[in-house]
Amino acid sequence: MSEFKKRDEFIPYNKPDITDAEIGEVVKTLESGWVAKGPRTVEFEKEFASHLGAKHAVAMNSCTAALHVSLLAAGISKGDEVITSPMTFASTANTIIHVGATPVFADIDYKTGCIDPTEIEKKITPKTKAVVPIHYSGEVCDLDRIYETADRHGLFVSEDAAHALESRYKGRLIGNRLKGTASYSFYATKNLTTGEGGMLVTDDDGIDAKARIWAGQGMSKNAWNRYAKGGTWRYDICEPGFKYNMFDIQAAIGLKQLARIGSMQERRARIAAKYQREFAKIDAVEQPFVPDYAKHSWHLYVIRIVPELLTINRDTFIEELNARNIGTSVHFIPVTYMSAYTKRYGFKKGDFPNTDKHFERIISLPLYPTLTEEESDYIVAAVRDIVEKFHK
Ligand SMILES: Cc1ncc(COP(=O)(O)O)c(C=O)c1O
């Protein structure tokens, strides 16, 4: 057995990577006199689209807003069915209900944690209008198979790319040359943060125009500019829209984060490579599986414990990590377990067997650019120590 020494300081599950560059740009924004949606938001949209090689990017106050607006802009509404994965944060499914449609869940591929294209196919009915695949943890969905199915059935694809900034499918960044839309999250824990925030990306001019209207109170084009010189007080409300826009203080952070995304990603990838290498040596821990077609963004590092080899379950494993001063999370409690969904649709355990099995085993370990070598070494040692102590 290896010697394990408990550290005194707690390693938090996540810490945002904020430098003087972001702080300086926020101060400049505050001093500029333009703190609501304005020039920095427009610049962030342009820079983000150009980074991905996408035609349009619409900045919003969350990924949830972007997912909602994506469905609105695609005309999804009452009576429609939208297929998504149970292994996601609730907002992916909630926004389907917000447009009046019915969420229909398709089980995941156990290997990747992403929606299984074969299961999508099984759930299609004459009412199906769209698919919302989630690039779970920064792993990527099998997009060729999903778009092939979607094209055959005339379905709109709204990719939930909350975790997928810098993920690649067959060499191309998620968001590059999109047929549908991709929605990104800039929440505090994400690979790029603006505190809270999101972005809807599309190559479709019509979706872009509609999204701007839906996200901006339903106001006619460029109404944010009405207080500037040359702006006009006249505007129309052409849809009963939402107050979903990003504003310049957020965009100031986003611009500087985007400029540093390469170095932040390098750091994530280095830690993930260490985890992959070290956990491969521990039989009671399964590492994330990265298919040949994928480049992982390493937003999350999700291990699965192998309960058959242990005397403890996942919940106790988490308690043991906590006792060793390591913060963790679980991504996700399946949406179909939530009372809002069981009450409405009557879901029960066993409906999505791969999701059940995945959920019972997962633990998200700390992975962020400011995590030190010493901290990541300690996390590996702690996992090894728990496995050694509780091995059957
Ligand atoms: C898969 C997924 N989709 C959507 C969201 C919603 O993102 P936001 O908090 O920016 O609305 C999250 C949030 O973490 C998420 O994990």
The ligand as an SDF file (V2000), in Angstrom:
LIG
                    3D

 16 16  0  0  0  0  0  0  0  0999 V2000
  -25.1670   20.7980  -20.3630 C   0  0  0  0  0  0  0  0  0  0  0  0
  -25.6150   22.1520  -19.8930 C   0  0  0  0  0  0  0  0  0  0  0  0
  -26.5030   22.8290  -20.6410 N   0  0  0  0  0  0  0  0  0  0  0  0
  -26.9340   24.0470  -20.2690 C   0  0  0  0  0  0  0  0  0  0  0  0
  -26.4890   24.6520  -19.1250 C   0  0  0  0  0  0  0  0  0  0  0  0
  -27.0050   25.9980  -18.7400 C   0  0  0  0  0  0  0  0  0  0  0  0
  -25.9820   26.9560  -18.7490 O   0  0  0  0  0  0  0  0  0  0  0  0
  -26.2030   28.3860  -18.0710 P   0  0  0  0  0  0  0  0  0  0  0  0
  -25.9520   28.2360  -16.6160 O   0  0  0  0  0  0  0  0  0  0  0  0
  -25.1820   29.2660  -18.7390 O   0  0  0  0  0  0  0  0  0  0  0  0
  -27.5850   28.8050  -18.3920 O   0  0  0  0  0  0  0  0  0  0  0  0
  -25.5790   23.9860  -18.3130 C   0  0  0  0  0  0  0  0  0  0  0  0
  -25.1140   24.6180  -17.0750 C   0  0  0  0  0  0  0  0  0  0  0  0
  -24.1630   24.2970  -16.4770 O   0  0  0  0  0  0  0  0  0  0  0  0
  -25.1160   22.7080  -18.7040 C   0  0  0  0  0  0  0  0  0  0  0  0
  -24.2490   22.0270  -17.9560 O   0  0  0  0  0  0  0  0  0  0  0  0
  1  2  1  0
  2  3  1  0
  2 15  2  0
  3  4  2  0
  4  5  1  0
  5  6  1  0
  5 12  2  0
  6  7  1  0
  7  8  1  0
  8  9  2  0
  8 10  1  0
  8 11  1  0
 12 13  1  0
 12 15  1  0
 13 14  2  0
 15 16  1  0
M  END
$$$$
